[in-house]
Structure formats: structure tokens, C-alpha cells
Amino acid sequence: MDKMQGIFMFLRPMILGAVLIAGFSVTSGLSRAQDVEGADAFRAAWPDTDFTQVSIDLDEVMAGGPPRDGIPPIDDPRFEPVNVSNLTSQVPVLSVEIDGDARAYPISVLMWHEVVNDEIAGEPVVVAYCPLCNAGAAFFRTIEGRIYDFGTSGLLRNSDLLMYDRQTDSWWQQFTGDAVAGEMTGTELTFIPVRMEAFGRFAVRHPDGQVLIPNDEDARSYGENPYVGYDSSDWPFLFRGEFDEDISPLARVVAIGDEAWSLDYIREAGRIETGDVVISWEAGQNSALGSNQIAGGSDVGNVIVQRQVSGGLEDAVYMVPFAFAFRAFHPDGTLHTSAGN
């Protein structure tokens, strides 16, 4: 274990206990993290979860520090028009557009809440971001006519956020949208195409769009990154798996299903066409997980992934996660790190 990894593993419960969660003590956070690992402990801590239905090995699940909803999801999101936002042009947002209703969810807000239960163009959706994997996604949250509301479980698998739904207390893997424990096990949420892009690009494309703002500006240190230096460290903390690739486990990749391309490869190429998919890169987006201030992060650029359809191009479902997360959830997937690879 290198020095940076050791520092992260030591500090994360304190960061999330003392900074993310108002009124949640470091001591209780550490105690809870120790007490709720293991199948028997999970059953005791989640009495309303049906653990007779599980699709994963519960030994793969670990406590991240905060308790259930200790990282509080946003249930009544507030928005402001693009033209009054004070976000700087290169800060990252997750952007979603449904039937002309375009919304930007700044990573500066998602960093501290991770889950937003929202409604776009009349459609109930959940927008979720896991900073440990740099995985951003959106899903429809209506399943067979029933609307589900999601929260943060305080648990991780492969260092990725496990969400839970309040209707059945089932656990859902944020990276894949699959229910992995509880009565909803085997159900898959439907992905919605999102872009992780610079706010300025969203504002140009959607001048009438809306931007998520905190319900209480003073509740968290919005705009700050509590994971300083994470994306340049040698190993992801709170990840128990293996990674044997020719790139860093914390290198960004562009993941489309079970196939991914390293961001460095795409940046060098500028544009890649594979089948009916077009992947392009342009400069001008801050890393959210480098410097103390997100607006001061290094330029990791903007990725756009679209599919060729009759009449032009349409946005496709993709993520820009870290390589270790892609490999953990797609062990047999293909990871391209250079031309011809």
C-alpha cells in the first residue's frame, strides 16, 4: 500500500463522518462501519430487506463510513435558470434532457448528496453519482407502474455506491442499475443517456435549461472536493478487488456497456467510430476529484458518445468512470488502451 492510499483509507471515514454529515460524529461513523459488515450484520441492520433474494456475494459489500442516508439524497430538488447560474464554464455537470426539458446536475452538488430523486418532463428519474468510481448515471424510476424513491445505503461494492429504494429496502448497484439484494433482485433500472460535460457547454446547448442548486447553500462546502488528489493516487481506497491492466486503476475510461476506451486514447485520437457509435473528445472540463476546489481541477476534457441513426446522431448511454470500476463490473469486458488494442 503506497502512502497516498494509506492516507485515503485512514481519512475517508473521518472526512465523510465529520464533513459530509452534519451532526454525525466520527466515533459513531467508525463504530457503525465496523458493525454492519458481514451477512448477519447486514440482515440485522436491514430488517426490511429480503435477503432470501440476493444476486451477489454479501462478503463483497462493505460499509463506507456514513450510515443509511448519512450522505443525504435530494428529494425535493431546486433549480435555477442557466442564465443566472454562477457556475464557472469548465466545472463538470451531469446533464439530462427529456422531451426538451434539459437539466444540469453540478458535480459540486452531487459530490455531497450522490442521489437526486427528480421528475423531468413528467418522468420520475433518479440521477446518481459515485465519486469513488467517478460514475454518473440517470435512470427512470418507474417500474411496472410503481414509482420508486432512492437513497444512499452507506454501503459499497467494488467501491461503488449501493443505493436502496424506500419502497422495498432492496439494494441497487449504482454502476449497473441492477437490484442486487431484496425483493427487487434481478430487476434492472432503465438507463437514460447523460453527458458528463462542462457547464458552459450545457449552457450553450440549452440556454433555457435548468441547473440544480442546493436546498441550503450553507449545508455543505459546495464547490470543494473532499477527495483531494484521489484521481492521481495509485490505488482506489475501499476497493478490495484486483486490477491487472496496463493503465492506472484510476485512469478515466469511456465505458459503453461491456466495452471501454481509455480517455488518453480517445483524447489522442480526438474521434473514434466503432460500429454505429461515435466517440469524441474536446478540451475544457475540470476534474472534480483532483484539487481542493473543483473549479481548479485539471482539464480532463469533454466526452460525447452518440449513435448514428437515420437522420443524424443521438446521445447514447455511457459513463466516464475509473478503469478499476469498469473492470470490476465487467470482468470479461474489453478495455482498449491504444489503437489496435
Residue pairs with C-beta under 8 A, 6 or more apart in sequence:
1 9
1 235
2 233
2 234
2 235
4 229
4 233
4 234
5 233
5 234
5 235
5 237
8 227
8 230
8 233
8 237
9 237
9 238
12 64
12 65
12 237
12 238
13 26
13 29
13 30
13 33
13 65
14 26
14 29
15 226
15 227
16 29
16 64
16 65
16 66
16 70
16 71
16 226
17 24
17 25
17 26
17 28
17 29
17 30
17 65
17 66
18 24
18 25
18 26
19 221
19 226
20 66
20 70
20 71
20 112
20 220
20 226
21 29
21 66
21 70
21 71
21 72
22 219
24 66
24 67
24 70
29 65
29 66
29 67
29 70
30 65
32 63
32 65
32 67
32 154
33 63
33 64
33 65
34 63
35 41
35 45
35 63
36 42
36 45
36 63
36 154
36 155
37 61
37 62
37 63
38 58
38 59
39 51
39 58
39 59
42 49
42 51
42 58
42 61
43 49
43 51
46 169
48 168
48 169
49 164
49 168
49 169
49 170
49 171
49 181
49 182
50 168
50 170
50 182
50 183
51 58
51 181
51 182
53 181
53 182
53 183
53 185
53 186
54 180
54 181
54 185
55 178
55 179
55 180
55 181
55 185
55 186
56 157
56 180
56 181
58 181
60 157
60 158
60 240
61 155
61 156
61 157
61 162
62 155
62 156
62 157
62 238
62 240
63 154
63 155
63 156
64 154
64 155
64 156
64 238
65 154
66 152
66 154
67 154
68 151
68 152
68 153
68 154
68 164
69 151
69 152
69 154
70 152
70 154
71 112
71 113
71 114
71 152
71 154
72 113
72 152
73 113
73 114
73 115
73 116
73 117
73 150
73 151
73 152
74 109
74 113
74 115
74 116
74 117
74 118
74 212
74 215
75 117
75 149
76 215
77 116
77 117
77 118
77 212
77 215
78 212
78 213
78 214
78 215
79 103
79 210
79 211
79 212
79 213
80 210
80 211
80 213
81 208
81 209
81 210
81 211
82 104
82 202
82 203
82 206
82 207
82 208
82 209
82 210
82 211
83 203
83 207
85 199
85 203
85 211
87 93
87 106
87 108
87 199
87 211
88 199
88 200
88 295
89 198
89 199
89 200
89 203
89 284
90 198
90 199
90 200
90 284
90 285
90 286
90 295
90 299
91 106
91 107
91 108
91 198
91 199
91 285
91 286
91 288
91 294
91 295
92 106
92 107
92 196
92 197
92 198
92 199
92 285
92 286
92 287
92 288
92 294
93 104
93 105
93 106
93 107
93 196
93 197
93 198
93 199
93 202
93 211
94 104
94 105
94 107
94 110
94 127
94 129
94 136
94 138
94 194
94 195
94 196
95 102
95 103
95 104
95 105
95 194
95 195
95 196
95 197
95 202
95 206
95 209
96 102
96 103
96 105
96 120
96 125
96 127
96 138
96 192
96 193
96 194
97 103
97 206
97 209
98 120
98 121
98 123
98 125
98 192
99 121
100 121
101 120
101 121
101 210
102 202
102 205
102 206
102 208
102 209
102 210
103 118
103 120
103 209
103 210
103 211
103 212
104 199
104 202
104 206
104 209
104 210
104 211
104 212
105 116
105 127
105 129
105 212
106 199
106 211
106 212
107 129
107 136
107 196
107 288
107 294
108 222
108 223
108 224
108 288
108 294
109 212
109 213
109 214
109 222
110 116
110 127
110 129
110 136
111 129
111 131
111 225
111 226
111 288
111 294
112 220
112 221
112 222
114 128
114 129
114 130
114 131
114 152
114 161
115 126
115 127
115 128
115 150
115 151
115 152
115 161
115 163
116 126
116 127
116 128
116 212
117 124
117 126
117 141
117 149
117 150
118 124
118 125
118 126
118 127
119 125
123 140
123 142
124 140
124 141
124 142
124 147
125 138
125 139
125 140
125 141
125 192
126 138
126 139
126 141
126 150
126 163
126 189
127 136
127 137
127 138
127 194
128 136
128 137
128 138
128 139
128 150
128 161
128 163
128 174
129 135
129 136
129 137
130 136
130 160
130 161
130 174
130 175
131 227
131 230
131 288
131 289
132 156
132 159
132 160
132 161
132 227
132 230
132 236
132 237
132 238
132 239
133 158
133 159
133 160
133 161
133 175
133 236
133 321
133 322
133 324
133 325
134 231
134 252
134 288
134 289
134 320
134 321
134 322
134 325
135 160
135 161
135 174
135 175
135 319
135 321
135 325
136 194
136 196
136 319
136 320
137 174
137 175
137 177
137 191
137 194
137 319
138 191
138 192
138 194
139 177
139 189
139 190
139 191
139 192
140 189
140 190
140 192
141 147
141 148
141 149
141 150
141 189
142 148
143 184
143 187
143 189
146 167
148 165
148 166
148 167
149 165
149 166
149 167
150 163
150 164
150 165
150 166
150 172
151 163
151 164
151 165
151 166
152 161
152 163
152 164
153 161
153 162
153 163
153 164
153 171
155 162
155 171
156 162
156 238
157 173
157 180
158 175
158 239
158 240
158 241
158 325
158 328
158 329
159 236
159 237
159 238
159 239
159 324
159 325
159 328
160 173
160 174
160 175
160 325
160 328
160 329
161 174
161 175
162 171
162 172
162 173
162 174
162 180
163 171
163 172
163 173
163 174
164 170
164 171
164 172
164 182
165 172
165 179
165 184
168 182
168 183
168 184
169 182
170 179
170 181
170 182
170 183
170 184
170 185
170 187
171 179
171 180
171 181
171 182
172 178
172 179
172 180
172 184
172 189
173 180
173 329
175 319
175 321
175 325
175 329
176 188
176 329
177 188
177 189
177 190
177 191
178 186
178 187
178 188
178 189
179 185
179 186
179 187
179 188
191 317
192 317
193 314
193 315
193 316
193 317
193 318
194 317
195 202
195 302
195 304
195 315
196 285
196 302
196 303
196 319
196 320
197 285
197 302
197 304
198 284
198 285
198 286
198 302
199 211
200 284
201 284
201 285
201 302
202 209
203 209
214 220
214 222
223 293
223 294
223 295
224 292
224 293
224 294
225 288
225 289
225 290
225 291
225 292
225 293
225 294
225 297
227 289
228 290
228 291
228 292
229 290
230 236
230 250
230 289
230 290
231 250
231 252
231 287
231 289
231 290
231 322
232 250
232 290
233 250
234 248
234 249
234 250
235 249
235 250
236 249
236 250
236 322
236 324
236 325
239 249
239 324
239 328
241 324
241 327
241 328
243 249
243 323
243 324
243 327
243 328
245 323
245 327
245 335
245 337
246 337
247 262
247 264
247 323
247 337
248 323
249 322
249 323
249 324
250 322
250 323
250 324
251 262
251 263
251 264
251 322
251 323
252 262
252 263
252 300
252 320
252 321
252 322
252 323
253 260
253 261
253 262
253 263
253 320
253 321
253 322
253 323
253 326
253 335
254 260
254 261
254 262
254 263
254 266
254 279
254 303
254 305
254 318
254 319
254 320
255 318
255 319
255 320
255 321
255 326
255 330
256 277
256 279
256 305
256 316
256 317
256 318
257 317
257 330
257 333
258 330
258 332
258 333
258 334
259 333
259 334
259 335
259 336
260 323
260 326
260 330
260 333
260 334
260 335
260 336
261 272
261 279
261 335
261 336
261 337
262 323
262 335
262 336
262 337
262 338
263 281
263 300
263 301
263 303
263 320
264 337
265 272
265 336
265 337
265 338
265 339
266 272
266 279
266 280
266 281
266 303
267 281
267 301
269 281
269 339
270 280
270 281
271 278
271 279
271 280
271 281
272 278
272 279
272 280
273 279
276 307
276 308
276 309
277 305
277 306
277 307
277 308
277 316
278 304
278 305
278 306
278 307
278 308
278 313
279 303
279 304
279 305
280 303
280 304
281 301
281 302
281 303
281 304
282 301
282 302
282 304
283 299
283 301
283 302
284 299
284 301
284 302
285 299
285 300
285 301
285 302
286 294
286 295
286 296
286 297
286 298
286 299
286 300
287 294
287 297
287 298
287 299
287 300
288 294
288 297
289 297
290 297
290 298
291 297
291 298
303 318
303 320
304 315
305 315
305 316
305 318
306 313
306 314
306 315
306 316
307 313
307 314
307 316
323 335
326 333
326 335
327 333
327 335
